[in-house]
Amino acid sequence: MLVERLQDSNLEISRIALTNLVDEVRSATTSVTSVPKSLKFLKPHYPAIKSNFNNLPDSDFKVFFSI
């Protein structure tokens, strides 16, 4: 659902979704050597996330998205 919201045309909804994704990945990290399950889940969604990023206009949100 967060990946779908990330693609929303409303940047505020996209920003909230991205913030939630970042929080989810950070909180799921238990060890430096293990890949968090949240990243394993996001792998099939990577092309959609990458496409969405490439279609964003240059802005502070795009900089946040790239981090």
N, CA and C atoms as a LAMMPS dump frame, in Angstrom:
ITEM: TIMESTEP
0
ITEM: NUMBER OF ATOMS
201
ITEM: BOX BOUNDS ff ff ff
-5.0000000000000000e+02 5.0000000000000000e+02
-5.0000000000000000e+02 5.0000000000000000e+02
-5.0000000000000000e+02 5.0000000000000000e+02
ITEM: ATOMS id mol type element x y z
1 1 1 N 0.821 -1.183 0
2 1 2 C 0 0 0
3 1 3 C 0.878 1.266 0
4 2 1 N 1.979 1.228 0.745
5 2 2 C 2.85 2.395 0.79
6 2 3 C 3.48 2.681 -0.567
7 3 1 N 3.799 1.64 -1.315
8 3 2 C 4.378 1.838 -2.648
9 3 3 C 3.352 2.494 -3.565
10 4 1 N 2.09 2.093 -3.454
11 4 2 C 1.028 2.717 -4.247
12 4 3 C 0.86 4.181 -3.862
13 5 1 N 0.876 4.461 -2.578
14 5 2 C 0.74 5.84 -2.093
15 5 3 C 1.946 6.686 -2.489
16 6 1 N 3.079 6.069 -2.612
17 6 2 C 4.293 6.771 -3.023
18 6 3 C 4.15 7.32 -4.44
19 7 1 N 3.332 6.665 -5.248
20 7 2 C 3.13 7.071 -6.634
21 7 3 C 1.998 8.07 -6.802
22 8 1 N 1.395 8.508 -5.71
23 8 2 C 0.282 9.448 -5.755
24 8 3 C 0.738 10.787 -6.321
25 9 1 N -0.153 11.459 -7.035
26 9 2 C 0.192 12.763 -7.608
27 9 3 C 0.275 13.849 -6.543
28 10 1 N -0.373 13.636 -5.416
29 10 2 C -0.312 14.579 -4.302
30 10 3 C 1.004 14.346 -3.555
31 11 1 N 1.894 15.333 -3.583
32 11 2 C 3.217 15.16 -2.981
33 11 3 C 3.154 14.971 -1.468
34 12 1 N 2.143 15.51 -0.822
35 12 2 C 2.026 15.331 0.632
36 12 3 C 1.742 13.871 0.971
37 13 1 N 0.888 13.227 0.207
38 13 2 C 0.599 11.799 0.417
39 13 3 C 1.85 10.976 0.12
40 14 1 N 2.565 11.333 -0.941
41 14 2 C 3.805 10.635 -1.284
42 14 3 C 4.855 10.802 -0.198
43 15 1 N 4.941 11.993 0.365
44 15 2 C 5.919 12.252 1.427
45 15 3 C 5.609 11.415 2.675
46 16 1 N 4.347 11.31 3.026
47 16 2 C 3.945 10.498 4.183
48 16 3 C 4.271 9.029 3.928
49 17 1 N 3.975 8.541 2.729
50 17 2 C 4.271 7.146 2.383
51 17 3 C 5.771 6.881 2.435
52 18 1 N 6.558 7.801 1.908
53 18 2 C 8.016 7.627 1.917
54 18 3 C 8.553 7.64 3.344
55 19 1 N 8.053 8.535 4.155
56 19 2 C 8.47 8.594 5.558
57 19 3 C 8.137 7.289 6.266
58 20 1 N 6.96 6.753 6.003
59 20 2 C 6.574 5.476 6.615
60 20 3 C 7.448 4.325 6.128
61 21 1 N 7.797 4.326 4.846
62 21 2 C 8.696 3.29 4.321
63 21 3 C 10.071 3.373 4.971
64 22 1 N 10.587 4.567 5.101
65 22 2 C 11.896 4.754 5.741
66 22 3 C 11.846 4.27 7.18
67 23 1 N 10.795 4.637 7.899
68 23 2 C 10.651 4.201 9.292
69 23 3 C 10.555 2.684 9.395
70 24 1 N 9.839 2.085 8.477
71 24 2 C 9.668 0.625 8.483
72 24 3 C 11.003 -0.085 8.267
73 25 1 N 11.775 0.39 7.313
74 25 2 C 13.072 -0.228 7.03
75 25 3 C 14.019 -0.031 8.209
76 26 1 N 14.041 1.159 8.751
77 26 2 C 14.937 1.424 9.885
78 26 3 C 14.565 0.595 11.111
79 27 1 N 13.292 0.458 11.384
80 27 2 C 12.879 -0.293 12.574
81 27 3 C 13.019 -1.796 12.384
82 28 1 N 13.044 -2.266 11.145
83 28 2 C 13.151 -3.697 10.877
84 28 3 C 14.589 -4.188 10.915
85 29 1 N 15.541 -3.282 10.894
86 29 2 C 16.945 -3.664 10.88
87 29 3 C 17.368 -4.129 12.265
88 30 1 N 17.663 -5.421 12.374
89 30 2 C 18.079 -5.982 13.657
90 30 3 C 19.573 -6.254 13.703
91 31 1 N 20.15 -6.44 12.54
92 31 2 C 21.574 -6.745 12.475
93 31 3 C 22.15 -6.141 11.204
94 32 1 N 23.378 -5.753 11.269
95 32 2 C 24.024 -5.158 10.102
96 32 3 C 24.199 -6.188 8.991
97 33 1 N 24.345 -7.444 9.354
98 33 2 C 24.627 -8.479 8.361
99 33 3 C 23.372 -9.081 7.74
100 34 1 N 22.204 -8.823 8.295
101 34 2 C 20.989 -9.402 7.743
102 34 3 C 20.222 -8.368 6.922
103 35 1 N 19.532 -8.835 5.89
104 35 2 C 18.703 -7.965 5.069
105 35 3 C 17.317 -7.931 5.706
106 36 1 N 16.832 -6.747 6.054
107 36 2 C 15.506 -6.661 6.678
108 36 3 C 14.414 -7.211 5.766
109 37 1 N 13.41 -7.817 6.359
110 37 2 C 12.305 -8.371 5.583
111 37 3 C 11.601 -7.3 4.776
112 38 1 N 11.575 -6.081 5.301
113 38 2 C 10.915 -5.007 4.557
114 38 3 C 11.629 -4.737 3.234
115 39 1 N 12.954 -4.851 3.197
116 39 2 C 13.676 -4.673 1.936
117 39 3 C 13.43 -5.847 0.997
118 40 1 N 13.335 -7.039 1.548
119 40 2 C 13.019 -8.206 0.712
120 40 3 C 11.632 -8.051 0.1
121 41 1 N 10.706 -7.48 0.865
122 41 2 C 9.361 -7.255 0.355
123 41 3 C 9.359 -6.199 -0.748
124 42 1 N 10.19 -5.18 -0.615
125 42 2 C 10.206 -4.088 -1.589
126 42 3 C 10.877 -4.456 -2.909
127 43 1 N 11.659 -5.515 -2.931
128 43 2 C 12.41 -5.873 -4.137
129 43 3 C 11.538 -5.959 -5.397
130 44 1 N 10.375 -6.624 -5.377
131 44 2 C 9.566 -6.676 -6.606
132 44 3 C 8.971 -5.314 -6.999
133 45 1 N 8.936 -4.384 -6.056
134 45 2 C 8.367 -3.061 -6.319
135 45 3 C 9.421 -2.055 -6.774
136 46 1 N 10.674 -2.471 -6.804
137 46 2 C 11.762 -1.562 -7.143
138 46 3 C 11.572 -0.877 -8.496
139 47 1 N 11.178 -1.57 -9.568
140 47 2 C 10.994 -0.862 -10.85
141 47 3 C 9.951 0.26 -10.765
142 48 1 N 8.868 0.039 -10.037
143 48 2 C 7.842 1.077 -9.9
144 48 3 C 8.367 2.255 -9.089
145 49 1 N 9.115 1.962 -8.03
146 49 2 C 9.687 3.016 -7.194
147 49 3 C 10.697 3.827 -8.007
148 50 1 N 11.542 3.147 -8.763
149 50 2 C 12.556 3.816 -9.582
150 50 3 C 11.898 4.68 -10.662
151 51 1 N 10.866 4.154 -11.304
152 51 2 C 10.152 4.909 -12.328
153 51 3 C 9.51 6.155 -11.738
154 52 1 N 8.91 5.999 -10.573
155 52 2 C 8.291 7.14 -9.901
156 52 3 C 9.335 8.208 -9.584
157 53 1 N 10.489 7.789 -9.084
158 53 2 C 11.56 8.736 -8.775
159 53 3 C 12.01 9.484 -10.028
160 54 1 N 12.192 8.769 -11.125
161 54 2 C 12.655 9.394 -12.366
162 54 3 C 11.651 10.383 -12.938
163 55 1 N 10.367 10.207 -12.625
164 55 2 C 9.324 11.093 -13.141
165 55 3 C 9.067 12.304 -12.256
166 56 1 N 9.696 12.358 -11.093
167 56 2 C 9.504 13.491 -10.198
168 56 3 C 10.252 14.723 -10.706
169 57 1 N 9.635 15.896 -10.555
170 57 2 C 10.379 17.119 -10.879
171 57 3 C 11.438 17.378 -9.808
172 58 1 N 12.467 18.132 -10.162
173 58 2 C 13.499 18.468 -9.181
174 58 3 C 12.869 19.272 -8.045
175 59 1 N 13.046 18.774 -6.833
176 59 2 C 12.454 19.426 -5.669
177 59 3 C 13.107 18.878 -4.409
178 60 1 N 12.748 19.447 -3.275
179 60 2 C 13.23 18.939 -1.992
180 60 3 C 12.745 17.513 -1.764
181 61 1 N 11.531 17.227 -2.24
182 61 2 C 10.994 15.872 -2.075
183 61 3 C 11.833 14.855 -2.845
184 62 1 N 12.277 15.214 -4.045
185 62 2 C 13.101 14.291 -4.827
186 62 3 C 14.431 14.033 -4.131
187 63 1 N 14.985 15.06 -3.502
188 63 2 C 16.232 14.885 -2.748
189 63 3 C 15.986 13.934 -1.58
190 64 1 N 14.877 14.128 -0.85
191 64 2 C 14.526 13.24 0.256
192 64 3 C 14.308 11.813 -0.248
193 65 1 N 13.663 11.683 -1.372
194 65 2 C 13.388 10.378 -1.986
195 65 3 C 14.697 9.671 -2.321
196 66 1 N 15.69 10.416 -2.752
197 66 2 C 16.951 9.799 -3.175
198 66 3 C 17.805 9.319 -2.011
199 67 1 N 17.54 9.839 -0.842
200 67 2 C 18.321 9.434 0.337
201 67 3 C 17.764 8.151 0.808
